[in-house]
């Protein structure tokens, strides 16, 4: 008897799977895309820190082209399109030597565009009606102190 009732189900399981499978797949895609965004932001933070360090080591002579060339060969920039990264000019708070006792600082800001998986951004845009673009701007900045330095 149990076998007979199993074969005579009315399709409830099929309906449940038809509802759950797309929702689960979408959830997995969103989690993967969120991981990609976190990776992109973390790499952008490392780039801004390395660029600020380069600007600290080469005080008052660094421009944004120097910053970009300084980070091009670093291994952890894999997966990031460096052509889309925009460096602001390093901002030096003080550039006369010898530096005053309160250390001068340098601030480097880096901007990049992150492109989420299209199905995710389209679904969120349809549900929330936010008018989202296809890319998301990510910013990172690093501020470091110049070491006390005596000009020769």
Chimera marker file (.cmm) of the C-alpha trace (Angstrom):
<marker_set name="trace">
<marker id="1" x="0.000" y="0.000" z="0.000" r="1" g="1" b="0" radius="0.5"/>
<marker id="2" x="2.739" y="2.474" z="0.801" r="1" g="1" b="0" radius="0.5"/>
<marker id="3" x="4.253" y="1.987" z="-2.628" r="1" g="1" b="0" radius="0.5"/>
<marker id="4" x="0.928" y="2.673" z="-4.297" r="1" g="1" b="0" radius="0.5"/>
<marker id="5" x="0.431" y="5.992" z="-2.444" r="1" g="1" b="0" radius="0.5"/>
<marker id="6" x="3.973" y="7.061" z="-3.400" r="1" g="1" b="0" radius="0.5"/>
<marker id="7" x="3.282" y="6.618" z="-7.114" r="1" g="1" b="0" radius="0.5"/>
<marker id="8" x="0.000" y="8.487" z="-6.884" r="1" g="1" b="0" radius="0.5"/>
<marker id="9" x="1.383" y="11.794" z="-5.577" r="1" g="1" b="0" radius="0.5"/>
<marker id="10" x="-0.282" y="14.814" z="-7.108" r="1" g="1" b="0" radius="0.5"/>
<marker id="11" x="2.880" y="16.771" z="-8.072" r="1" g="1" b="0" radius="0.5"/>
<marker id="12" x="3.424" y="18.707" z="-4.852" r="1" g="1" b="0" radius="0.5"/>
<marker id="13" x="7.119" y="17.826" z="-4.774" r="1" g="1" b="0" radius="0.5"/>
<marker id="14" x="7.580" y="19.053" z="-8.323" r="1" g="1" b="0" radius="0.5"/>
<marker id="15" x="5.980" y="22.401" z="-7.479" r="1" g="1" b="0" radius="0.5"/>
<marker id="16" x="8.148" y="22.782" z="-4.377" r="1" g="1" b="0" radius="0.5"/>
<marker id="17" x="11.316" y="22.131" z="-6.393" r="1" g="1" b="0" radius="0.5"/>
<marker id="18" x="10.167" y="24.505" z="-9.125" r="1" g="1" b="0" radius="0.5"/>
<marker id="19" x="9.884" y="27.258" z="-6.518" r="1" g="1" b="0" radius="0.5"/>
<marker id="20" x="12.972" y="26.475" z="-4.451" r="1" g="1" b="0" radius="0.5"/>
<marker id="21" x="15.613" y="25.686" z="-7.104" r="1" g="1" b="0" radius="0.5"/>
<marker id="22" x="15.592" y="29.134" z="-8.810" r="1" g="1" b="0" radius="0.5"/>
<marker id="23" x="15.581" y="30.877" z="-5.413" r="1" g="1" b="0" radius="0.5"/>
<marker id="24" x="18.516" y="28.779" z="-4.211" r="1" g="1" b="0" radius="0.5"/>
<marker id="25" x="20.476" y="29.314" z="-7.432" r="1" g="1" b="0" radius="0.5"/>
<marker id="26" x="19.895" y="33.063" z="-7.221" r="1" g="1" b="0" radius="0.5"/>
<marker id="27" x="21.023" y="33.092" z="-3.585" r="1" g="1" b="0" radius="0.5"/>
<marker id="28" x="24.218" y="31.242" z="-4.529" r="1" g="1" b="0" radius="0.5"/>
<marker id="29" x="24.892" y="33.690" z="-7.392" r="1" g="1" b="0" radius="0.5"/>
<marker id="30" x="24.372" y="36.675" z="-5.064" r="1" g="1" b="0" radius="0.5"/>
<marker id="31" x="26.777" y="35.195" z="-2.493" r="1" g="1" b="0" radius="0.5"/>
<marker id="32" x="29.414" y="34.603" z="-5.185" r="1" g="1" b="0" radius="0.5"/>
<marker id="33" x="28.987" y="38.142" z="-6.507" r="1" g="1" b="0" radius="0.5"/>
<marker id="34" x="29.221" y="39.615" z="-3.016" r="1" g="1" b="0" radius="0.5"/>
<marker id="35" x="32.469" y="37.687" z="-2.546" r="1" g="1" b="0" radius="0.5"/>
<marker id="36" x="33.772" y="39.139" z="-5.832" r="1" g="1" b="0" radius="0.5"/>
<marker id="37" x="32.881" y="42.663" z="-4.665" r="1" g="1" b="0" radius="0.5"/>
<marker id="38" x="34.649" y="42.169" z="-1.331" r="1" g="1" b="0" radius="0.5"/>
<marker id="39" x="37.723" y="40.797" z="-3.122" r="1" g="1" b="0" radius="0.5"/>
<marker id="40" x="37.719" y="43.791" z="-5.496" r="1" g="1" b="0" radius="0.5"/>
<marker id="41" x="37.433" y="46.276" z="-2.624" r="1" g="1" b="0" radius="0.5"/>
<marker id="42" x="40.157" y="44.515" z="-0.625" r="1" g="1" b="0" radius="0.5"/>
<marker id="43" x="42.500" y="44.607" z="-3.612" r="1" g="1" b="0" radius="0.5"/>
<marker id="44" x="41.676" y="48.283" z="-4.119" r="1" g="1" b="0" radius="0.5"/>
<marker id="45" x="42.557" y="48.942" z="-0.479" r="1" g="1" b="0" radius="0.5"/>
<marker id="46" x="45.905" y="47.166" z="-0.932" r="1" g="1" b="0" radius="0.5"/>
<marker id="47" x="46.591" y="49.222" z="-4.054" r="1" g="1" b="0" radius="0.5"/>
<marker id="48" x="45.893" y="52.495" z="-2.244" r="1" g="1" b="0" radius="0.5"/>
<marker id="49" x="48.114" y="51.430" z="0.675" r="1" g="1" b="0" radius="0.5"/>
<marker id="50" x="50.987" y="50.482" z="-1.647" r="1" g="1" b="0" radius="0.5"/>
<marker id="51" x="50.595" y="53.726" z="-3.577" r="1" g="1" b="0" radius="0.5"/>
<marker id="52" x="50.632" y="55.733" z="-0.338" r="1" g="1" b="0" radius="0.5"/>
<marker id="53" x="53.738" y="53.892" z="0.791" r="1" g="1" b="0" radius="0.5"/>
<marker id="54" x="55.412" y="54.693" z="-2.535" r="1" g="1" b="0" radius="0.5"/>
<marker id="55" x="54.462" y="58.350" z="-2.085" r="1" g="1" b="0" radius="0.5"/>
<marker id="56" x="55.922" y="58.332" z="1.447" r="1" g="1" b="0" radius="0.5"/>
<marker id="57" x="59.201" y="56.858" z="0.273" r="1" g="1" b="0" radius="0.5"/>
<marker id="58" x="59.421" y="59.393" z="-2.592" r="1" g="1" b="0" radius="0.5"/>
<marker id="59" x="58.110" y="62.532" z="-0.897" r="1" g="1" b="0" radius="0.5"/>
<marker id="60" x="56.827" y="65.556" z="-2.776" r="1" g="1" b="0" radius="0.5"/>
<marker id="61" x="57.948" y="64.250" z="-6.173" r="1" g="1" b="0" radius="0.5"/>
<marker id="62" x="55.308" y="61.604" z="-6.852" r="1" g="1" b="0" radius="0.5"/>
<marker id="63" x="52.446" y="62.070" z="-9.301" r="1" g="1" b="0" radius="0.5"/>
<marker id="64" x="49.617" y="59.724" z="-10.229" r="1" g="1" b="0" radius="0.5"/>
<marker id="65" x="51.493" y="58.191" z="-13.166" r="1" g="1" b="0" radius="0.5"/>
<marker id="66" x="54.316" y="57.222" z="-10.804" r="1" g="1" b="0" radius="0.5"/>
<marker id="67" x="51.792" y="55.642" z="-8.450" r="1" g="1" b="0" radius="0.5"/>
<marker id="68" x="50.232" y="53.583" z="-11.228" r="1" g="1" b="0" radius="0.5"/>
<marker id="69" x="53.583" y="52.331" z="-12.491" r="1" g="1" b="0" radius="0.5"/>
<marker id="70" x="54.615" y="51.423" z="-8.927" r="1" g="1" b="0" radius="0.5"/>
<marker id="71" x="51.757" y="48.950" z="-8.459" r="1" g="1" b="0" radius="0.5"/>
<marker id="72" x="51.497" y="47.445" z="-11.952" r="1" g="1" b="0" radius="0.5"/>
<marker id="73" x="53.703" y="44.414" z="-11.292" r="1" g="1" b="0" radius="0.5"/>
<marker id="74" x="52.396" y="43.466" z="-7.871" r="1" g="1" b="0" radius="0.5"/>
<marker id="75" x="51.048" y="39.895" z="-7.797" r="1" g="1" b="0" radius="0.5"/>
<marker id="76" x="47.870" y="40.612" z="-5.829" r="1" g="1" b="0" radius="0.5"/>
<marker id="77" x="46.486" y="42.892" z="-8.523" r="1" g="1" b="0" radius="0.5"/>
<marker id="78" x="45.404" y="39.783" z="-10.457" r="1" g="1" b="0" radius="0.5"/>
<marker id="79" x="41.756" y="40.073" z="-11.440" r="1" g="1" b="0" radius="0.5"/>
<marker id="80" x="41.743" y="43.866" z="-11.327" r="1" g="1" b="0" radius="0.5"/>
<marker id="81" x="41.808" y="45.817" z="-14.570" r="1" g="1" b="0" radius="0.5"/>
<marker id="82" x="44.421" y="48.455" z="-13.783" r="1" g="1" b="0" radius="0.5"/>
<marker id="83" x="43.340" y="50.520" z="-16.794" r="1" g="1" b="0" radius="0.5"/>
<marker id="84" x="40.081" y="51.329" z="-14.990" r="1" g="1" b="0" radius="0.5"/>
<marker id="85" x="41.768" y="52.454" z="-11.775" r="1" g="1" b="0" radius="0.5"/>
<marker id="86" x="41.936" y="56.190" z="-11.243" r="1" g="1" b="0" radius="0.5"/>
<marker id="87" x="44.501" y="57.664" z="-8.869" r="1" g="1" b="0" radius="0.5"/>
<marker id="88" x="44.051" y="61.112" z="-7.436" r="1" g="1" b="0" radius="0.5"/>
<marker id="89" x="47.196" y="63.175" z="-7.141" r="1" g="1" b="0" radius="0.5"/>
<marker id="90" x="48.820" y="62.450" z="-3.775" r="1" g="1" b="0" radius="0.5"/>
<marker id="91" x="47.948" y="65.188" z="-1.346" r="1" g="1" b="0" radius="0.5"/>
<marker id="92" x="50.923" y="66.285" z="0.730" r="1" g="1" b="0" radius="0.5"/>
<marker id="93" x="50.044" y="68.311" z="3.795" r="1" g="1" b="0" radius="0.5"/>
<marker id="94" x="53.562" y="69.695" z="4.118" r="1" g="1" b="0" radius="0.5"/>
<marker id="95" x="56.465" y="69.577" z="1.673" r="1" g="1" b="0" radius="0.5"/>
<marker id="96" x="59.210" y="71.733" z="3.095" r="1" g="1" b="0" radius="0.5"/>
<marker id="97" x="62.310" y="70.194" z="4.569" r="1" g="1" b="0" radius="0.5"/>
<marker id="98" x="63.287" y="69.649" z="7.274" r="1" g="1" b="0" radius="0.5"/>
<marker id="99" x="59.815" y="68.465" z="8.207" r="1" g="1" b="0" radius="0.5"/>
<marker id="100" x="58.237" y="69.903" z="11.314" r="1" g="1" b="0" radius="0.5"/>
<marker id="101" x="58.020" y="67.738" z="14.430" r="1" g="1" b="0" radius="0.5"/>
<marker id="102" x="54.403" y="66.898" z="13.599" r="1" g="1" b="0" radius="0.5"/>
<marker id="103" x="54.867" y="64.640" z="10.625" r="1" g="1" b="0" radius="0.5"/>
<marker id="104" x="53.562" y="65.609" z="7.242" r="1" g="1" b="0" radius="0.5"/>
<marker id="105" x="50.986" y="63.298" z="5.733" r="1" g="1" b="0" radius="0.5"/>
<marker id="106" x="50.235" y="62.006" z="2.276" r="1" g="1" b="0" radius="0.5"/>
<marker id="107" x="46.785" y="60.873" z="1.180" r="1" g="1" b="0" radius="0.5"/>
<marker id="108" x="46.176" y="58.677" z="-1.875" r="1" g="1" b="0" radius="0.5"/>
<marker id="109" x="42.657" y="57.995" z="-3.145" r="1" g="1" b="0" radius="0.5"/>
<marker id="110" x="41.946" y="55.209" z="-5.622" r="1" g="1" b="0" radius="0.5"/>
<marker id="111" x="38.708" y="54.726" z="-7.579" r="1" g="1" b="0" radius="0.5"/>
<marker id="112" x="37.610" y="51.708" z="-9.587" r="1" g="1" b="0" radius="0.5"/>
<marker id="113" x="34.436" y="50.384" z="-11.165" r="1" g="1" b="0" radius="0.5"/>
<marker id="114" x="33.094" y="46.981" z="-10.125" r="1" g="1" b="0" radius="0.5"/>
<marker id="115" x="30.769" y="45.197" z="-12.525" r="1" g="1" b="0" radius="0.5"/>
<marker id="116" x="28.415" y="42.790" z="-10.796" r="1" g="1" b="0" radius="0.5"/>
<marker id="117" x="26.944" y="39.745" z="-12.523" r="1" g="1" b="0" radius="0.5"/>
<marker id="118" x="24.197" y="41.218" z="-14.771" r="1" g="1" b="0" radius="0.5"/>
<marker id="119" x="21.398" y="38.989" z="-13.480" r="1" g="1" b="0" radius="0.5"/>
<marker id="120" x="21.992" y="40.236" z="-9.930" r="1" g="1" b="0" radius="0.5"/>
<marker id="121" x="21.997" y="43.948" z="-10.729" r="1" g="1" b="0" radius="0.5"/>
<marker id="122" x="18.983" y="43.601" z="-13.045" r="1" g="1" b="0" radius="0.5"/>
<marker id="123" x="16.969" y="41.652" z="-10.483" r="1" g="1" b="0" radius="0.5"/>
<marker id="124" x="17.735" y="44.130" z="-7.704" r="1" g="1" b="0" radius="0.5"/>
<marker id="125" x="16.881" y="47.026" z="-10.024" r="1" g="1" b="0" radius="0.5"/>
<marker id="126" x="13.541" y="45.473" z="-11.006" r="1" g="1" b="0" radius="0.5"/>
<marker id="127" x="12.535" y="44.656" z="-7.431" r="1" g="1" b="0" radius="0.5"/>
<marker id="128" x="13.649" y="47.909" z="-5.783" r="1" g="1" b="0" radius="0.5"/>
<marker id="129" x="13.302" y="50.290" z="-8.765" r="1" g="1" b="0" radius="0.5"/>
<marker id="130" x="16.488" y="52.134" z="-7.854" r="1" g="1" b="0" radius="0.5"/>
<marker id="131" x="17.678" y="52.918" z="-11.386" r="1" g="1" b="0" radius="0.5"/>
<marker id="132" x="21.045" y="51.254" z="-10.784" r="1" g="1" b="0" radius="0.5"/>
<marker id="133" x="23.903" y="51.454" z="-13.248" r="1" g="1" b="0" radius="0.5"/>
<marker id="134" x="25.662" y="48.361" z="-14.537" r="1" g="1" b="0" radius="0.5"/>
<marker id="135" x="28.768" y="49.234" z="-12.524" r="1" g="1" b="0" radius="0.5"/>
<marker id="136" x="29.354" y="50.208" z="-8.928" r="1" g="1" b="0" radius="0.5"/>
<marker id="137" x="32.043" y="52.749" z="-8.027" r="1" g="1" b="0" radius="0.5"/>
<marker id="138" x="34.385" y="51.641" z="-5.266" r="1" g="1" b="0" radius="0.5"/>
<marker id="139" x="36.705" y="54.081" z="-3.481" r="1" g="1" b="0" radius="0.5"/>
<marker id="140" x="39.606" y="53.539" z="-1.175" r="1" g="1" b="0" radius="0.5"/>
<marker id="141" x="42.032" y="55.983" z="0.347" r="1" g="1" b="0" radius="0.5"/>
<marker id="142" x="45.104" y="55.633" z="2.484" r="1" g="1" b="0" radius="0.5"/>
<marker id="143" x="46.815" y="58.252" z="4.569" r="1" g="1" b="0" radius="0.5"/>
<marker id="144" x="50.375" y="57.818" z="5.780" r="1" g="1" b="0" radius="0.5"/>
<marker id="145" x="52.811" y="60.013" z="7.643" r="1" g="1" b="0" radius="0.5"/>
<marker id="146" x="56.050" y="61.067" z="6.024" r="1" g="1" b="0" radius="0.5"/>
<marker id="147" x="58.991" y="60.133" z="8.125" r="1" g="1" b="0" radius="0.5"/>
<marker id="148" x="61.108" y="62.884" z="9.583" r="1" g="1" b="0" radius="0.5"/>
<marker id="149" x="63.471" y="63.656" z="6.819" r="1" g="1" b="0" radius="0.5"/>
<marker id="150" x="66.367" y="66.063" z="6.613" r="1" g="1" b="0" radius="0.5"/>
<marker id="151" x="67.073" y="67.376" z="3.121" r="1" g="1" b="0" radius="0.5"/>
<marker id="152" x="70.703" y="67.144" z="2.092" r="1" g="1" b="0" radius="0.5"/>
<link id1="1" id2="2" r="1" g="1" b="0" radius="0.2"/>
<link id1="2" id2="3" r="1" g="1" b="0" radius="0.2"/>
<link id1="3" id2="4" r="1" g="1" b="0" radius="0.2"/>
<link id1="4" id2="5" r="1" g="1" b="0" radius="0.2"/>
<link id1="5" id2="6" r="1" g="1" b="0" radius="0.2"/>
<link id1="6" id2="7" r="1" g="1" b="0" radius="0.2"/>
<link id1="7" id2="8" r="1" g="1" b="0" radius="0.2"/>
<link id1="8" id2="9" r="1" g="1" b="0" radius="0.2"/>
<link id1="9" id2="10" r="1" g="1" b="0" radius="0.2"/>
<link id1="10" id2="11" r="1" g="1" b="0" radius="0.2"/>
<link id1="11" id2="12" r="1" g="1" b="0" radius="0.2"/>
<link id1="12" id2="13" r="1" g="1" b="0" radius="0.2"/>
<link id1="13" id2="14" r="1" g="1" b="0" radius="0.2"/>
<link id1="14" id2="15" r="1" g="1" b="0" radius="0.2"/>
<link id1="15" id2="16" r="1" g="1" b="0" radius="0.2"/>
<link id1="16" id2="17" r="1" g="1" b="0" radius="0.2"/>
<link id1="17" id2="18" r="1" g="1" b="0" radius="0.2"/>
<link id1="18" id2="19" r="1" g="1" b="0" radius="0.2"/>
<link id1="19" id2="20" r="1" g="1" b="0" radius="0.2"/>
<link id1="20" id2="21" r="1" g="1" b="0" radius="0.2"/>
<link id1="21" id2="22" r="1" g="1" b="0" radius="0.2"/>
<link id1="22" id2="23" r="1" g="1" b="0" radius="0.2"/>
<link id1="23" id2="24" r="1" g="1" b="0" radius="0.2"/>
<link id1="24" id2="25" r="1" g="1" b="0" radius="0.2"/>
<link id1="25" id2="26" r="1" g="1" b="0" radius="0.2"/>
<link id1="26" id2="27" r="1" g="1" b="0" radius="0.2"/>
<link id1="27" id2="28" r="1" g="1" b="0" radius="0.2"/>
<link id1="28" id2="29" r="1" g="1" b="0" radius="0.2"/>
<link id1="29" id2="30" r="1" g="1" b="0" radius="0.2"/>
<link id1="30" id2="31" r="1" g="1" b="0" radius="0.2"/>
<link id1="31" id2="32" r="1" g="1" b="0" radius="0.2"/>
<link id1="32" id2="33" r="1" g="1" b="0" radius="0.2"/>
<link id1="33" id2="34" r="1" g="1" b="0" radius="0.2"/>
<link id1="34" id2="35" r="1" g="1" b="0" radius="0.2"/>
<link id1="35" id2="36" r="1" g="1" b="0" radius="0.2"/>
<link id1="36" id2="37" r="1" g="1" b="0" radius="0.2"/>
<link id1="37" id2="38" r="1" g="1" b="0" radius="0.2"/>
<link id1="38" id2="39" r="1" g="1" b="0" radius="0.2"/>
<link id1="39" id2="40" r="1" g="1" b="0" radius="0.2"/>
<link id1="40" id2="41" r="1" g="1" b="0" radius="0.2"/>
<link id1="41" id2="42" r="1" g="1" b="0" radius="0.2"/>
<link id1="42" id2="43" r="1" g="1" b="0" radius="0.2"/>
<link id1="43" id2="44" r="1" g="1" b="0" radius="0.2"/>
<link id1="44" id2="45" r="1" g="1" b="0" radius="0.2"/>
<link id1="45" id2="46" r="1" g="1" b="0" radius="0.2"/>
<link id1="46" id2="47" r="1" g="1" b="0" radius="0.2"/>
<link id1="47" id2="48" r="1" g="1" b="0" radius="0.2"/>
<link id1="48" id2="49" r="1" g="1" b="0" radius="0.2"/>
<link id1="49" id2="50" r="1" g="1" b="0" radius="0.2"/>
<link id1="50" id2="51" r="1" g="1" b="0" radius="0.2"/>
<link id1="51" id2="52" r="1" g="1" b="0" radius="0.2"/>
<link id1="52" id2="53" r="1" g="1" b="0" radius="0.2"/>
<link id1="53" id2="54" r="1" g="1" b="0" radius="0.2"/>
<link id1="54" id2="55" r="1" g="1" b="0" radius="0.2"/>
<link id1="55" id2="56" r="1" g="1" b="0" radius="0.2"/>
<link id1="56" id2="57" r="1" g="1" b="0" radius="0.2"/>
<link id1="57" id2="58" r="1" g="1" b="0" radius="0.2"/>
<link id1="58" id2="59" r="1" g="1" b="0" radius="0.2"/>
<link id1="59" id2="60" r="1" g="1" b="0" radius="0.2"/>
<link id1="60" id2="61" r="1" g="1" b="0" radius="0.2"/>
<link id1="61" id2="62" r="1" g="1" b="0" radius="0.2"/>
<link id1="62" id2="63" r="1" g="1" b="0" radius="0.2"/>
<link id1="63" id2="64" r="1" g="1" b="0" radius="0.2"/>
<link id1="64" id2="65" r="1" g="1" b="0" radius="0.2"/>
<link id1="65" id2="66" r="1" g="1" b="0" radius="0.2"/>
<link id1="66" id2="67" r="1" g="1" b="0" radius="0.2"/>
<link id1="67" id2="68" r="1" g="1" b="0" radius="0.2"/>
<link id1="68" id2="69" r="1" g="1" b="0" radius="0.2"/>
<link id1="69" id2="70" r="1" g="1" b="0" radius="0.2"/>
<link id1="70" id2="71" r="1" g="1" b="0" radius="0.2"/>
<link id1="71" id2="72" r="1" g="1" b="0" radius="0.2"/>
<link id1="72" id2="73" r="1" g="1" b="0" radius="0.2"/>
<link id1="73" id2="74" r="1" g="1" b="0" radius="0.2"/>
<link id1="74" id2="75" r="1" g="1" b="0" radius="0.2"/>
<link id1="75" id2="76" r="1" g="1" b="0" radius="0.2"/>
<link id1="76" id2="77" r="1" g="1" b="0" radius="0.2"/>
<link id1="77" id2="78" r="1" g="1" b="0" radius="0.2"/>
<link id1="78" id2="79" r="1" g="1" b="0" radius="0.2"/>
<link id1="79" id2="80" r="1" g="1" b="0" radius="0.2"/>
<link id1="80" id2="81" r="1" g="1" b="0" radius="0.2"/>
<link id1="81" id2="82" r="1" g="1" b="0" radius="0.2"/>
<link id1="82" id2="83" r="1" g="1" b="0" radius="0.2"/>
<link id1="83" id2="84" r="1" g="1" b="0" radius="0.2"/>
<link id1="84" id2="85" r="1" g="1" b="0" radius="0.2"/>
<link id1="85" id2="86" r="1" g="1" b="0" radius="0.2"/>
<link id1="86" id2="87" r="1" g="1" b="0" radius="0.2"/>
<link id1="87" id2="88" r="1" g="1" b="0" radius="0.2"/>
<link id1="88" id2="89" r="1" g="1" b="0" radius="0.2"/>
<link id1="89" id2="90" r="1" g="1" b="0" radius="0.2"/>
<link id1="90" id2="91" r="1" g="1" b="0" radius="0.2"/>
<link id1="91" id2="92" r="1" g="1" b="0" radius="0.2"/>
<link id1="92" id2="93" r="1" g="1" b="0" radius="0.2"/>
<link id1="93" id2="94" r="1" g="1" b="0" radius="0.2"/>
<link id1="94" id2="95" r="1" g="1" b="0" radius="0.2"/>
<link id1="95" id2="96" r="1" g="1" b="0" radius="0.2"/>
<link id1="96" id2="97" r="1" g="1" b="0" radius="0.2"/>
<link id1="97" id2="98" r="1" g="1" b="0" radius="0.2"/>
<link id1="98" id2="99" r="1" g="1" b="0" radius="0.2"/>
<link id1="99" id2="100" r="1" g="1" b="0" radius="0.2"/>
<link id1="100" id2="101" r="1" g="1" b="0" radius="0.2"/>
<link id1="101" id2="102" r="1" g="1" b="0" radius="0.2"/>
<link id1="102" id2="103" r="1" g="1" b="0" radius="0.2"/>
<link id1="103" id2="104" r="1" g="1" b="0" radius="0.2"/>
<link id1="104" id2="105" r="1" g="1" b="0" radius="0.2"/>
<link id1="105" id2="106" r="1" g="1" b="0" radius="0.2"/>
<link id1="106" id2="107" r="1" g="1" b="0" radius="0.2"/>
<link id1="107" id2="108" r="1" g="1" b="0" radius="0.2"/>
<link id1="108" id2="109" r="1" g="1" b="0" radius="0.2"/>
<link id1="109" id2="110" r="1" g="1" b="0" radius="0.2"/>
<link id1="110" id2="111" r="1" g="1" b="0" radius="0.2"/>
<link id1="111" id2="112" r="1" g="1" b="0" radius="0.2"/>
<link id1="112" id2="113" r="1" g="1" b="0" radius="0.2"/>
<link id1="113" id2="114" r="1" g="1" b="0" radius="0.2"/>
<link id1="114" id2="115" r="1" g="1" b="0" radius="0.2"/>
<link id1="115" id2="116" r="1" g="1" b="0" radius="0.2"/>
<link id1="116" id2="117" r="1" g="1" b="0" radius="0.2"/>
<link id1="117" id2="118" r="1" g="1" b="0" radius="0.2"/>
<link id1="118" id2="119" r="1" g="1" b="0" radius="0.2"/>
<link id1="119" id2="120" r="1" g="1" b="0" radius="0.2"/>
<link id1="120" id2="121" r="1" g="1" b="0" radius="0.2"/>
<link id1="121" id2="122" r="1" g="1" b="0" radius="0.2"/>
<link id1="122" id2="123" r="1" g="1" b="0" radius="0.2"/>
<link id1="123" id2="124" r="1" g="1" b="0" radius="0.2"/>
<link id1="124" id2="125" r="1" g="1" b="0" radius="0.2"/>
<link id1="125" id2="126" r="1" g="1" b="0" radius="0.2"/>
<link id1="126" id2="127" r="1" g="1" b="0" radius="0.2"/>
<link id1="127" id2="128" r="1" g="1" b="0" radius="0.2"/>
<link id1="128" id2="129" r="1" g="1" b="0" radius="0.2"/>
<link id1="129" id2="130" r="1" g="1" b="0" radius="0.2"/>
<link id1="130" id2="131" r="1" g="1" b="0" radius="0.2"/>
<link id1="131" id2="132" r="1" g="1" b="0" radius="0.2"/>
<link id1="132" id2="133" r="1" g="1" b="0" radius="0.2"/>
<link id1="133" id2="134" r="1" g="1" b="0" radius="0.2"/>
<link id1="134" id2="135" r="1" g="1" b="0" radius="0.2"/>
<link id1="135" id2="136" r="1" g="1" b="0" radius="0.2"/>
<link id1="136" id2="137" r="1" g="1" b="0" radius="0.2"/>
<link id1="137" id2="138" r="1" g="1" b="0" radius="0.2"/>
<link id1="138" id2="139" r="1" g="1" b="0" radius="0.2"/>
<link id1="139" id2="140" r="1" g="1" b="0" radius="0.2"/>
<link id1="140" id2="141" r="1" g="1" b="0" radius="0.2"/>
<link id1="141" id2="142" r="1" g="1" b="0" radius="0.2"/>
<link id1="142" id2="143" r="1" g="1" b="0" radius="0.2"/>
<link id1="143" id2="144" r="1" g="1" b="0" radius="0.2"/>
<link id1="144" id2="145" r="1" g="1" b="0" radius="0.2"/>
<link id1="145" id2="146" r="1" g="1" b="0" radius="0.2"/>
<link id1="146" id2="147" r="1" g="1" b="0" radius="0.2"/>
<link id1="147" id2="148" r="1" g="1" b="0" radius="0.2"/>
<link id1="148" id2="149" r="1" g="1" b="0" radius="0.2"/>
<link id1="149" id2="150" r="1" g="1" b="0" radius="0.2"/>
<link id1="150" id2="151" r="1" g="1" b="0" radius="0.2"/>
<link id1="151" id2="152" r="1" g="1" b="0" radius="0.2"/>
</marker_set>
